[in-house]
Amino acid sequence: MPTETKTVQRTFTGTVVSTKMTKTIVVRVDRTLVHPKYGKRYRVSRKYPVHAPTGTFQVGQKVNFVECRPISRTVRWRVAS
């Protein structure tokens, strides 16, 4: 009896920082963390290359993106909205 495991797609929201590639945009995701000992809040950011085939995005725009199959060597995300 085969059991099916359903994978959950990770979803992030970030700001577009680059649209210079043809079908790919670069999105920065900011997170706020709390230092475990001192309790100070600090911001950590990471940039993700996201597949955007339409190419209608502007720098500074908010974008939702989800995990997908590998599209190229670096692109593993696609635009959701």
Secondary structure, DSSP 8 states (H G I E B T S, - for coil): ----------EEEEEEEE--SSSEEEEEEEEEEE-TTT--EEEEEEEEEEE-SS----TT-EEEEEE-S--SSS--EEE--
